[in-house]
Amino acid sequence: MARTPLLMGNWKMYKTVGESRSFAESLAKQSAALGASVEYAVCAPFTTLHVLRVMLPSQVKIGAQNVYPEKEGAFTGEIAPPMLVEFGTQYVLAGHSERRTLFGETDDLIGRKVRAIVDHGMRAVLCVGENLTEKESGQTNAVVAGQVIAGLASLSASQVAESVVAYEPVWAIGSGKTATPEDAQSVASEIRKLISEKYDASAAEKVRILYGGSVKPNNIASFLSQPDIDGALVGGASLDATSFADMAKAVGGAQA
Ligand SMILES: O=C(CO)COP(=O)(O)O
């Protein structure tokens, strides 16, 4: 069964409401680039979700970059899953490497976030990836496997099937260096094999695996043309509407 490709932007801590409005207006003018065979989403700062929901072309879904794994409570500064649902949020990132390294998120907390996202009817995008030291010491597959197992631990096979795993080597994020498409494919294939072993063949067949790390309009097709890579999670190159539209065109081409 064919998996629908997913082009997902991660805006990180960029864009005010005014800047988000400009992005949405510009992308709306280029919406012919958003082909029907691909799914699109933008994971934006909480403060911009409303304006994006109202103004983005309807093909582009709304995603959040973080969530706290409780329904409500005395957790100053945090955002609860029902608050995201109310905005029409369909995807939520969990375990981005910046959250793991800058904010000390553990595999245990990330697993609880994934569970909370799914429990509230949204789709989790579990981010995994090795750092440079781990890559150079040949630990990539072991590190990624540990993060995948812990992140998805509380989900059933059918919930895993509906989720997304984003393989983002830490050394490739914002560095201008990418994994080779072949290396990214090899890790994606290992992730799929692991999910087949831990859950079942159907979950492995259905779960979407994205590559992230210095993806640009001129290299995205080389990743999407790999058999186990179903899309891209894009930081810097997703901030500009024309660049987003160019990637949409390239993804449509790669899947044609
Ligand atoms: O971290 C990323 C997406 O989540 C990747 O960022 P860049 O595309 O800017 O390298």
The ligand as a Gaussian input file, in Angstrom:
#p B3LYP/6-31G(d) Opt

LIG

0 1
 O       15.750000      20.437000      12.429000
 C       15.298000      20.394000      11.297000
 C       13.870000      20.176000      11.058000
 O       13.232000      19.727000      12.206000
 C       16.163000      20.585000      10.118000
 O       16.565000      21.911000      10.068000
 P       17.300000      22.445000       8.748000
 O       16.421000      22.047000       7.579000
 O       17.364000      23.930000       8.929000
 O       18.622000      21.769000       8.686000

